[in-house]
Amino acid sequence: MAQNTQYTEDNIRSLDWKEHIRMRPGMYIGKLGDGSSPDDGIYILVKEVLDNCIDEFVMGAGKTIEISIQGNKVNVRDYGRGIPLGKVVDVVSKMNTGGKYDSRAFKKSVGLNGVGTKAVNALSTFFRVESTREGKSKAAEFEMGTLINEEKEQESSKRRGTKVSFIPDEGIFKHYKFRNEYIIKLIKNYVYLNPGLTIVFNGEKYFSENGLKDLLEDSTNAADMLYPIIHLRGEDIEVALTHSKTQYSEEYHSFVNGQNTTQGGTHLAAFRESIVKTIRDFFGKNYDASDIRKSIIGAVSIKVMEPVFESQTKTKLGSTEMGGGLPTVRTYINDFVGTQLDNFLHKNPGTAEKIQRKILQAERERKELSGIRKLAKERAKKASLHNKKLRDCRVHLGDLKKDRRLESTLFITEGDSASGSITKSRDVNTQAVFSLRGKPLNSYGMSKKIVYENEEFNLLQAALNIEESMEDLRYNNIVIATDADVDGMHIRLLLITFFLQFFPELIKEGHLYILQTPLFRVRNKKETIYCYSEEERVAAIKKLKGNPEITRFKGLGEISPDEFKHFIGDDIRLDPVMLDKAMSIEELLKFYMGKNTPDRQEFIINNLKVELDVVEDL
């Protein structure tokens, strides 16, 4: 008979604030990660501290913010009003304490309900805050949220403001490292949205005069734009848009009170709707919404009183009201775009003509593709019932709860042995595997038709569910997992070409990665170390001493499923695929996948050859 488990007062325990944050970090900062993805927790920590600095700037206090990151230590200094000295400890260590509750001090702020810096404090092995105001300063130091040193108030000649320094906890953020590209993108978003603000990062100054226009120019090469950016500003709203010559689907950047709402929300839905309505009214034609919005690159920023977000990390706006006596978000955006975009198109007939030509071209392409799309869908439907290429997972991007929604991954592998190892060792809940048969087709210069005609591409598109739009993407991470040899690198290039040619926004939005797998296993009877580079191999031999056994992995198929689970679990190492804005997508594809030019031969000799020589020598 089963034994009764006692349930008494002793079973009830109350977690203090820092224990709760450390036990459930995902509730506060989304996913953890190692810094290879822009939404990893270490960047959310930086953002939480920065948000408070931005609020000071918005309130008219302090036009410069200084950030430095040396190794794993982050320093953020603003020249705002400074935290009231008597509250320096409370503001960073007591829940529900902060100035954001007093709407007289903070109006339309981005900062949270007093949780942000507390989460940073609790998740850092070192956290120091120093406030200077009215000729006095006070500082306090913490370790994982616990106060270890509170300095007395003292006279100070420093400029007023607040300085926060912290080191994220390696016990929570495993093997992490900050990538400057992601920090710079975060900083640029802040300066685009706050004219007059200067942010200095590791000595480099960032400043924007033209707001969202600068954002679109910075994220897209001018050669890829169909016409110059349309830039419209109002009191609580700013929008920018153009159409791309190269990409097929829509791409948006959306913001509320300076907060990058990466998952959109009510304001983005209204923006997309208002573009369609305005363009239909302007041309007096009932164009299909998908033809109007095809290839659009847009940005929208609004300011809302007391916004309601759908998660702690504020990535999706739920508010329907603007507040302050203004109409709803939807009506406000529709009215603004309806008036201002219509005025712009009347004053700029050349741009209006280009937009109309683009819509008609999109309509023609849609009709041309409709027959082949129908056939391809039927093929994909049959195949999905017994799709040998895709070993799916149980939960997808749209299904996952808010603190887990970013963890769903699709591995694209080549050959049965490699996909077999990953399939046996993966997490069946959130990791799926798509197996390629040999080398995929080189899609450079081909039209979208090939995506439907080529069975492998069609099945990959169906697996990702991105045919209609990026909103339906089923996996947050798309990971190319090929051998680190000549063939593996060629497959990698062909897959990147496919995504660049037809779905560049997947790369722009940070969804595409290369899986790093170890080159060596170094072990003795007590310990096994996996090494990803020659330097790591040397360090492992030194650490294990004596004469450890060294195995060189030549391909993914050689790594057993038992071992593979170490490389795609908590310790997964991913290299993000990033676009260099300095080169247009067309130029990039032409350089790598076009006719073999002397420039490319020289590039391969200088770059790839070195890496491959190292691999072959080992």
C-alpha positions as CSV (number, residue, x, y, z in Angstrom):
1,M,0.0,0.0,0.0
2,A,1.3,3.4,-0.9
3,Q,2.7,5.4,2.0
4,N,0.9,8.7,2.9
5,T,3.1,11.7,2.2
6,Q,2.8,14.2,5.1
7,Y,1.7,17.7,3.9
8,T,2.2,20.1,6.8
9,E,3.2,23.7,7.4
10,D,6.8,22.5,7.2
11,N,6.3,21.8,3.4
12,I,5.3,25.4,2.7
13,R,8.3,27.7,2.1
14,S,8.4,31.2,0.9
15,L,11.2,32.2,-1.6
16,D,12.7,35.6,-1.2
17,W,13.0,37.8,-4.3
18,K,16.5,36.8,-5.4
19,E,15.8,33.0,-4.9
20,H,12.7,33.3,-7.0
21,I,14.6,35.1,-9.8
22,R,17.5,32.6,-9.7
23,M,15.2,29.6,-9.6
24,R,13.0,30.9,-12.5
25,P,15.2,33.2,-14.5
26,G,13.1,32.5,-17.7
27,M,10.1,34.3,-16.2
28,Y,12.1,37.5,-15.9
29,I,14.5,37.5,-18.9
30,G,13.2,34.9,-21.4
31,K,15.7,32.3,-22.5
32,L,19.2,32.0,-21.0
33,G,21.6,31.1,-23.9
34,D,25.4,31.7,-24.3
35,G,25.3,35.0,-26.2
36,S,25.1,33.5,-29.8
37,S,21.5,34.8,-30.2
38,P,20.4,38.5,-29.9
39,D,17.6,37.5,-27.5
40,D,19.8,35.6,-25.1
41,G,19.5,36.6,-21.4
42,I,22.9,38.3,-21.1
43,Y,21.7,41.0,-23.6
44,I,18.4,41.3,-21.7
45,L,20.4,42.1,-18.6
46,V,22.3,44.9,-20.5
47,K,18.9,46.2,-21.8
48,E,17.3,46.3,-18.4
49,V,20.1,48.5,-17.1
50,L,20.0,50.7,-20.3
51,D,16.2,51.1,-20.1
52,N,16.6,53.0,-16.8
53,C,19.2,55.3,-18.4
54,I,16.9,55.9,-21.4
55,D,14.1,56.8,-19.0
56,E,16.3,59.5,-17.5
57,F,17.1,60.9,-21.0
58,V,13.3,60.9,-21.9
59,M,12.7,62.9,-18.7
60,G,15.3,65.4,-19.9
61,A,18.1,64.4,-17.7
62,G,21.4,63.4,-19.3
63,K,22.1,63.3,-23.0
64,T,25.0,60.8,-22.9
65,I,25.2,57.1,-21.8
66,E,28.5,55.3,-21.6
67,I,28.8,51.5,-21.9
68,S,31.9,49.4,-21.8
69,I,32.2,45.6,-21.9
70,Q,35.6,44.1,-21.0
71,G,35.5,40.3,-21.0
72,N,32.3,39.4,-19.1
73,K,32.1,42.7,-17.0
74,V,29.6,45.3,-18.1
75,N,29.7,49.0,-17.0
76,V,26.8,51.4,-17.8
77,R,27.0,55.0,-16.8
78,D,24.4,57.7,-17.3
79,Y,24.3,61.4,-16.4
80,G,20.7,61.5,-15.3
81,R,19.3,62.6,-12.0
82,G,20.9,59.7,-10.0
83,I,19.0,57.4,-7.7
84,P,18.0,59.1,-4.5
85,L,20.9,58.2,-2.2
86,G,18.7,56.9,0.6
87,K,17.2,54.4,-1.8
88,V,20.3,53.1,-3.7
89,V,20.1,49.6,-2.1
90,D,16.3,49.3,-2.2
91,V,15.9,50.2,-5.9
92,V,18.2,47.3,-7.0
93,S,17.2,44.8,-4.3
94,K,13.6,45.3,-3.2
95,M,10.8,44.1,-5.4
96,N,8.1,46.7,-6.3
97,T,10.4,49.6,-5.5
98,G,11.1,52.2,-8.1
99,G,10.2,55.6,-9.6
100,K,8.1,54.1,-12.3
101,Y,5.1,53.9,-10.0
102,D,5.0,57.7,-9.8
103,S,3.7,58.9,-13.2
104,R,4.8,62.4,-12.4
105,A,8.4,61.3,-12.4
106,F,8.2,59.0,-15.4
107,K,5.7,59.5,-18.3
108,K,5.7,57.0,-21.2
109,S,8.7,55.2,-19.7
110,V,10.1,51.9,-21.1
111,G,11.4,50.7,-17.8
112,L,9.6,48.0,-15.9
113,N,7.5,47.7,-12.8
114,G,10.6,47.8,-10.7
115,V,11.8,44.3,-11.6
116,G,14.6,45.0,-14.2
117,T,17.7,45.8,-12.2
118,K,16.7,43.4,-9.5
119,A,16.8,40.6,-12.0
120,V,20.2,41.8,-13.2
121,N,21.4,41.9,-9.6
122,A,20.1,38.4,-8.7
123,L,21.6,36.9,-11.9
124,S,25.1,38.4,-11.5
125,T,28.1,37.1,-9.4
126,F,29.1,40.7,-9.1
127,F,26.8,43.8,-9.1
128,R,27.7,47.3,-8.1
129,V,25.6,50.4,-8.2
130,E,26.8,54.0,-7.5
131,S,24.7,57.1,-7.5
132,T,25.9,60.7,-7.5
133,R,23.7,63.7,-7.0
134,E,23.9,67.1,-5.3
135,G,27.6,66.8,-4.7
136,K,27.3,63.5,-2.8
137,S,27.6,59.8,-3.8
138,K,26.7,56.4,-2.4
139,A,27.5,52.9,-3.7
140,A,26.6,49.3,-2.8
141,E,27.9,45.9,-4.0
142,F,26.0,42.6,-4.2
143,E,26.8,39.0,-5.0
144,M,23.9,37.0,-6.6
145,G,21.5,39.6,-5.1
146,T,23.0,39.5,-1.6
147,L,24.3,42.8,-0.3
148,I,28.0,42.4,0.6
149,N,29.1,46.0,1.0
150,E,27.2,49.2,1.5
151,E,29.4,52.3,1.3
152,K,28.6,55.4,3.4
153,E,27.4,58.6,1.7
154,Q,30.3,60.8,0.9
155,E,31.1,64.1,-0.7
156,S,31.9,63.8,-4.5
157,S,33.0,66.0,-7.3
158,K,31.8,63.5,-10.0
159,R,29.0,64.5,-12.4
160,R,25.6,63.5,-11.3
161,G,24.1,60.2,-12.5
162,T,24.2,56.4,-11.9
163,K,26.8,53.8,-12.7
164,V,26.0,50.1,-12.7
165,S,28.6,47.4,-13.1
166,F,27.8,43.6,-13.3
167,I,29.2,40.2,-14.3
168,P,26.5,37.7,-15.3
169,D,26.6,34.4,-13.4
170,E,28.3,31.7,-15.4
171,G,26.4,29.1,-13.4
172,I,23.2,30.3,-15.1
173,F,24.5,31.6,-18.5
174,K,26.8,28.7,-19.5
175,H,30.0,29.4,-21.6
176,Y,28.6,32.8,-22.5
177,K,30.4,35.6,-24.3
178,F,29.1,39.0,-25.4
179,R,29.0,39.6,-29.2
180,N,29.6,43.3,-30.0
181,E,27.3,43.1,-33.1
182,Y,24.3,42.4,-30.9
183,I,25.2,45.1,-28.3
184,I,25.7,47.6,-31.2
185,K,22.3,46.7,-32.7
186,L,20.7,47.3,-29.3
187,I,22.5,50.6,-28.9
188,K,21.6,51.8,-32.4
189,N,17.9,51.1,-31.8
190,Y,18.0,53.3,-28.7
191,V,19.7,56.2,-30.6
192,Y,17.3,55.9,-33.6
193,L,14.3,56.2,-31.2
194,N,15.8,59.0,-29.1
195,P,17.0,62.0,-31.2
196,G,19.6,64.0,-29.3
197,L,20.9,61.0,-27.3
198,T,24.5,59.9,-27.7
199,I,25.6,56.4,-26.5
200,V,29.3,55.7,-26.3
201,F,30.2,51.9,-26.5
202,N,33.8,50.9,-25.8
203,G,34.9,54.4,-27.0
204,E,32.8,54.4,-30.2
205,K,30.0,57.1,-30.4
206,Y,26.5,56.3,-31.7
207,F,24.0,59.1,-32.6
208,S,21.1,59.4,-34.9
209,E,19.6,62.5,-36.6
210,N,16.9,60.9,-38.7
211,G,15.4,58.2,-36.4
212,L,13.7,55.3,-38.1
213,K,15.0,56.4,-41.5
214,D,18.6,55.8,-40.2
215,L,17.4,52.4,-38.9
216,L,16.2,51.2,-42.3
217,E,19.3,52.6,-44.1
218,D,21.5,50.8,-41.6
219,S,19.6,47.4,-41.9
220,T,19.3,47.4,-45.7
221,N,21.8,48.3,-48.4
222,A,20.6,51.2,-50.5
223,A,21.1,49.1,-53.7
224,D,18.4,46.6,-52.4
225,M,15.8,49.4,-52.0
226,L,13.2,50.0,-54.7
227,Y,12.8,53.7,-53.8
228,P,14.2,56.2,-51.2
229,I,12.7,55.6,-47.7
230,I,9.4,57.3,-46.9
231,H,9.8,58.8,-43.5
232,L,6.8,60.3,-41.6
233,R,6.8,61.8,-38.1
234,G,4.0,62.8,-35.7
235,E,3.9,63.7,-32.0
236,D,3.6,60.2,-30.6
237,I,4.3,58.2,-33.8
238,E,7.1,57.8,-36.4
239,V,7.1,55.4,-39.4
240,A,9.5,54.6,-42.2
241,L,9.0,52.3,-45.2
242,T,10.4,51.2,-48.5
243,H,10.1,48.1,-50.7
244,S,13.0,45.7,-51.3
245,K,14.1,44.7,-54.8
246,T,15.5,41.4,-53.5
247,Q,13.5,39.8,-50.8
248,Y,10.1,38.2,-51.2
249,S,8.4,38.6,-47.8
250,E,7.7,41.5,-45.4
251,E,10.1,42.8,-42.8
252,Y,9.2,45.1,-39.9
253,H,10.9,46.8,-37.0
254,S,8.4,47.9,-34.3
255,F,8.8,49.9,-31.1
256,V,6.7,51.1,-28.2
257,N,8.1,53.8,-25.9
258,G,11.6,53.0,-27.2
259,Q,11.1,49.3,-26.6
260,N,11.9,46.9,-29.5
261,T,8.7,44.8,-29.7
262,T,10.3,41.9,-31.7
263,Q,7.0,40.0,-31.7
264,G,4.9,43.0,-32.8
265,G,1.5,43.5,-31.3
266,T,-1.5,45.7,-31.8
267,H,0.6,48.7,-33.2
268,L,2.3,46.5,-35.9
269,A,-1.0,44.9,-36.9
270,A,-2.5,48.4,-37.3
271,F,0.5,49.7,-39.3
272,R,0.3,46.8,-41.8
273,E,-3.4,47.3,-42.1
274,S,-3.1,51.0,-42.6
275,I,-0.5,50.7,-45.4
276,V,-2.9,48.4,-47.4
277,K,-5.9,50.7,-46.9
278,T,-4.0,53.9,-47.8
279,I,-2.5,52.4,-51.0
280,R,-5.8,50.9,-52.1
281,D,-7.5,54.3,-51.6
282,F,-4.7,56.2,-53.3
283,F,-4.8,54.1,-56.5
284,G,-8.6,53.4,-56.3
285,K,-7.9,49.7,-56.8
286,N,-8.8,46.8,-54.5
287,Y,-5.3,45.2,-54.7
288,D,-4.7,42.0,-52.8
289,A,-3.1,42.9,-49.4
290,S,-0.3,40.3,-49.9
291,D,0.7,42.0,-53.2
292,I,0.8,45.5,-51.6
293,R,2.9,44.3,-48.7
294,K,5.1,41.9,-50.5
295,S,8.8,42.8,-50.1
296,I,8.0,45.8,-47.8
297,I,10.6,46.9,-45.3
298,G,9.0,49.1,-42.6
299,A,9.4,50.5,-39.1
300,V,6.9,51.9,-36.7
301,S,7.4,53.5,-33.3
302,I,4.7,54.8,-31.0
303,K,4.5,56.3,-27.5
304,V,1.7,55.0,-25.3
305,M,0.7,55.9,-21.7
306,E,1.1,52.8,-19.4
307,P,1.6,50.2,-22.1
308,V,0.5,46.6,-21.5
309,F,3.0,44.0,-22.8
310,E,2.3,40.3,-23.2
311,S,5.5,39.2,-21.4
312,Q,8.0,40.3,-18.8
313,T,10.6,40.9,-21.6
314,K,8.2,43.3,-23.4
315,T,8.5,41.8,-26.8
316,K,4.8,42.1,-27.8
317,L,2.3,45.0,-27.2
318,G,-1.1,44.0,-25.9
319,S,-2.4,47.6,-25.4
320,T,-5.3,48.7,-27.5
321,E,-5.4,52.2,-26.0
322,M,-2.9,55.1,-26.6
323,G,-3.9,56.8,-23.3
324,G,-4.0,60.5,-22.5
325,G,-7.3,61.1,-24.2
326,L,-6.1,59.8,-27.6
327,P,-8.1,57.3,-29.7
328,T,-7.3,53.6,-29.8
329,V,-3.9,52.4,-31.1
330,R,-5.5,51.1,-34.3
331,T,-7.5,54.3,-35.0
332,Y,-4.5,56.6,-34.2
333,I,-2.1,54.7,-36.6
334,N,-4.7,54.3,-39.3
335,D,-5.5,58.1,-39.2
336,F,-1.9,59.1,-39.2
337,V,-0.7,56.8,-42.0
338,G,-3.9,57.4,-44.0
339,T,-3.3,61.2,-44.0
340,Q,0.5,61.4,-44.1
341,L,1.3,58.5,-46.5
342,D,-1.5,59.7,-48.9
343,N,0.0,63.2,-48.8
344,F,3.5,61.9,-49.5
345,L,2.3,59.8,-52.5
346,H,0.5,62.8,-54.0
347,K,3.7,64.9,-53.7
348,N,6.0,62.1,-55.0
349,P,4.4,60.6,-58.1
350,G,7.7,58.9,-59.0
351,T,7.7,56.8,-55.8
352,A,3.9,56.1,-56.2
353,E,4.6,54.8,-59.7
354,K,7.3,52.4,-58.5
355,I,5.0,51.1,-55.7
356,Q,2.3,50.5,-58.2
357,R,4.7,48.6,-60.6
358,K,5.9,46.5,-57.7
359,I,2.3,45.6,-56.7
360,L,1.4,44.6,-60.3
361,Q,4.6,42.5,-60.5
362,A,3.7,40.8,-57.2
363,E,0.2,40.1,-58.6
364,R,1.7,38.6,-61.8
365,E,4.1,36.4,-59.9
366,R,1.4,35.2,-57.5
367,K,-0.9,34.2,-60.4
368,E,2.0,32.5,-62.2
369,L,2.9,30.6,-59.1
370,S,-0.6,29.6,-58.1
371,G,-0.8,26.5,-60.3
372,I,2.6,25.2,-59.3
373,R,2.1,26.2,-55.7
374,K,-1.1,24.1,-55.6
375,L,0.7,21.0,-57.0
376,A,3.6,21.6,-54.6
377,K,1.3,21.9,-51.6
378,E,-0.5,18.6,-52.5
379,R,3.0,17.0,-52.9
380,A,4.1,18.4,-49.5
381,K,0.8,17.3,-47.9
382,K,1.3,13.7,-49.1
383,A,5.0,13.8,-48.1
384,S,4.3,15.2,-44.7
385,L,2.3,12.1,-43.8
386,H,5.4,10.0,-44.4
387,N,8.1,12.7,-44.7
388,K,11.4,10.9,-44.3
389,K,13.3,14.2,-44.4
390,L,11.7,15.8,-41.3
391,R,11.9,14.3,-37.9
392,D,9.7,16.8,-36.2
393,C,9.6,17.9,-32.5
394,R,6.5,18.1,-30.4
395,V,6.3,21.9,-29.7
396,H,6.9,24.7,-32.1
397,L,7.7,28.4,-31.9
398,G,4.1,29.5,-31.8
399,D,3.0,26.9,-29.2
400,L,5.7,27.5,-26.6
401,K,5.0,29.4,-23.4
402,K,6.4,32.9,-23.1
403,D,9.6,31.9,-21.2
404,R,10.2,28.9,-23.5
405,R,9.1,30.2,-26.8
406,L,12.5,30.9,-28.1
407,E,14.0,27.4,-27.7
408,S,12.6,25.5,-30.7
409,T,15.3,24.4,-33.2
410,L,15.5,22.7,-36.6
411,F,18.8,21.1,-37.4
412,I,19.5,20.7,-41.2
413,T,21.9,17.8,-41.7
414,E,23.4,16.0,-44.6
415,G,23.6,12.2,-44.8
416,D,22.0,9.4,-42.8
417,S,24.8,8.9,-40.2
418,A,24.9,12.5,-39.1
419,S,21.1,13.0,-39.0
420,G,20.9,9.6,-37.2
421,S,23.2,10.8,-34.4
422,I,21.3,14.0,-33.9
423,T,17.9,12.3,-34.1
424,K,18.8,9.8,-31.4
425,S,20.3,12.4,-29.0
426,R,18.0,15.4,-29.5
427,D,15.3,16.7,-27.2
428,V,12.2,15.5,-29.0
429,N,10.1,18.2,-27.4
430,T,11.9,21.2,-29.0
431,Q,14.5,19.9,-31.5
432,A,13.6,18.7,-35.0
433,V,15.9,17.3,-37.7
434,F,15.7,17.8,-41.5
435,S,17.9,15.5,-43.6
436,L,19.3,16.6,-46.9
437,R,20.1,14.1,-49.7
438,G,23.6,15.0,-50.8
439,K,24.3,18.6,-52.0
440,P,21.3,20.9,-52.5
441,L,20.7,22.8,-55.7
442,N,22.6,26.0,-56.2
443,S,19.6,28.4,-56.3
444,Y,21.6,31.6,-57.2
445,G,19.8,33.7,-59.8
446,M,16.7,31.4,-59.8
447,S,13.1,32.6,-59.3
448,K,10.8,31.6,-56.5
449,K,9.4,28.9,-58.9
450,I,12.3,26.7,-58.1
451,V,11.4,26.5,-54.4
452,Y,8.2,24.7,-55.4
453,E,9.6,22.7,-58.2
454,N,12.6,21.3,-56.2
455,E,11.2,18.8,-53.8
456,E,13.9,19.3,-51.2
457,F,13.5,23.1,-51.1
458,N,9.7,22.8,-51.1
459,L,9.8,20.3,-48.2
460,L,12.2,22.6,-46.3
461,Q,10.0,25.6,-46.8
462,A,7.0,23.5,-45.7
463,A,8.9,22.3,-42.6
464,L,9.7,25.9,-41.6
465,N,6.2,27.1,-42.6
466,I,7.5,30.4,-44.0
467,E,5.8,30.4,-47.4
468,E,3.2,33.0,-46.5
469,S,5.1,35.0,-43.9
470,M,7.8,35.0,-41.2
471,E,5.1,35.2,-38.6
472,D,4.3,31.5,-39.0
473,L,7.9,30.4,-38.6
474,R,7.9,27.1,-36.7
475,Y,11.4,27.1,-35.2
476,N,13.3,30.0,-33.7
477,N,16.7,28.6,-34.5
478,I,17.6,27.1,-37.9
479,V,20.9,25.3,-37.5
480,I,23.0,24.1,-40.4
481,A,24.9,21.0,-39.1
482,T,27.4,19.8,-41.7
483,D,30.9,18.3,-41.5
484,A,33.8,20.8,-41.2
485,D,35.4,19.5,-44.5
486,V,35.3,20.8,-48.1
487,D,31.9,19.1,-48.9
488,G,30.4,20.3,-45.6
489,M,31.4,23.9,-46.3
490,H,30.0,23.7,-49.8
491,I,26.6,22.5,-48.5
492,R,26.7,25.2,-45.9
493,L,27.2,27.8,-48.7
494,L,24.4,26.4,-50.8
495,L,22.0,26.5,-47.9
496,I,22.9,30.0,-47.0
497,T,22.4,31.0,-50.7
498,F,18.9,29.5,-50.6
499,F,18.0,31.5,-47.5
500,L,19.6,34.7,-48.9
501,Q,17.9,34.3,-52.2
502,F,14.4,33.7,-51.0
503,F,14.2,34.4,-47.2
504,P,16.9,36.9,-46.3
505,E,14.8,38.2,-43.4
506,L,15.5,34.8,-41.6
507,I,19.2,35.8,-41.6
508,K,18.5,39.5,-40.8
509,E,16.3,38.6,-37.8
510,G,19.0,36.3,-36.4
511,H,17.4,32.8,-37.0
512,L,20.2,31.1,-38.9
513,Y,23.2,29.4,-37.3
514,I,26.1,27.1,-38.0
515,L,26.5,24.3,-35.4
516,Q,29.9,24.0,-33.9
517,T,31.0,20.5,-33.2
518,P,34.2,19.4,-31.5
519,L,37.3,18.6,-33.6
520,F,38.8,16.5,-30.8
521,R,38.1,14.3,-27.8
522,V,40.8,14.3,-25.2
523,R,40.3,11.9,-22.3
524,N,41.9,9.8,-19.6
525,K,40.2,7.3,-17.3
526,K,38.8,10.0,-15.1
527,E,37.8,12.9,-17.4
528,T,36.7,13.6,-21.0
529,I,37.2,17.0,-22.6
530,Y,35.7,18.0,-26.0
531,C,37.8,20.5,-27.9
532,Y,36.6,22.9,-30.6
533,S,39.9,24.3,-31.6
534,E,43.7,23.5,-31.6
535,E,44.1,25.9,-28.6
536,E,41.4,24.0,-26.6
537,R,43.2,20.6,-27.5
538,V,46.5,21.9,-26.2
539,A,44.9,23.2,-23.0
540,A,43.1,19.8,-22.5
541,I,46.3,17.8,-22.9
542,K,48.0,20.1,-20.4
543,K,45.1,19.8,-17.9
544,L,44.8,16.0,-18.1
545,K,48.7,15.5,-18.0
546,G,50.3,12.2,-18.6
547,N,49.4,10.6,-22.0
548,P,45.7,11.1,-22.6
549,E,43.9,9.4,-25.5
550,I,43.2,11.9,-28.4
551,T,40.5,11.3,-31.0
552,R,40.1,13.4,-34.0
553,F,36.5,13.6,-35.3
554,K,36.4,13.8,-39.1
555,G,32.7,14.0,-39.6
556,L,29.4,14.3,-37.6
557,G,28.6,10.6,-38.3
558,E,31.6,9.5,-36.3
559,I,30.2,11.1,-33.1
560,S,28.0,8.6,-31.2
561,P,24.5,9.6,-30.1
562,D,25.5,9.4,-26.5
563,E,28.3,11.9,-27.1
564,F,26.2,14.1,-29.5
565,K,23.7,15.0,-26.8
566,H,26.5,17.0,-25.1
567,F,26.9,19.2,-28.2
568,I,23.2,20.0,-28.9
569,G,22.0,20.3,-25.2
570,D,22.8,23.0,-22.6
571,D,26.3,23.3,-23.9
572,I,25.4,23.8,-27.6
573,R,27.8,26.2,-29.4
574,L,26.3,28.1,-32.3
575,D,27.8,30.6,-34.7
576,P,25.2,33.1,-36.0
577,V,25.1,33.8,-39.7
578,M,25.1,37.6,-40.1
579,L,24.6,39.9,-43.0
580,D,27.1,42.7,-43.7
581,K,25.0,45.7,-44.6
582,A,28.0,47.2,-46.6
583,M,27.3,44.7,-49.4
584,S,23.9,44.3,-51.0
585,I,22.4,40.8,-51.1
586,E,22.7,40.7,-54.9
587,E,26.4,41.6,-54.7
588,L,26.9,39.1,-51.9
589,L,25.3,36.2,-53.9
590,K,27.1,37.2,-57.1
591,F,30.5,37.2,-55.3
592,Y,30.1,33.8,-53.7
593,M,27.8,31.9,-56.1
594,G,28.2,33.7,-59.5
595,K,30.8,33.0,-62.2
596,N,34.3,32.2,-60.8
597,T,36.0,35.6,-60.8
598,P,39.6,36.3,-59.9
599,D,38.4,38.3,-56.8
600,R,36.6,35.2,-55.5
601,Q,39.6,32.9,-56.2
602,E,41.8,35.3,-54.3
603,F,39.3,35.4,-51.4
604,I,39.1,31.6,-51.2
605,I,42.9,31.3,-51.3
606,N,43.3,33.9,-48.5
607,N,40.5,32.7,-46.3
608,L,38.9,29.2,-46.7
609,K,42.2,27.5,-47.7
610,V,43.7,28.3,-44.3
611,E,40.8,26.8,-42.4
612,L,40.7,23.7,-44.6
613,D,44.4,23.2,-44.4
614,V,44.2,23.2,-40.6
615,V,41.4,20.7,-40.7
616,E,43.2,18.4,-43.1
617,D,46.6,18.6,-41.2
618,L,45.0,17.5,-37.9
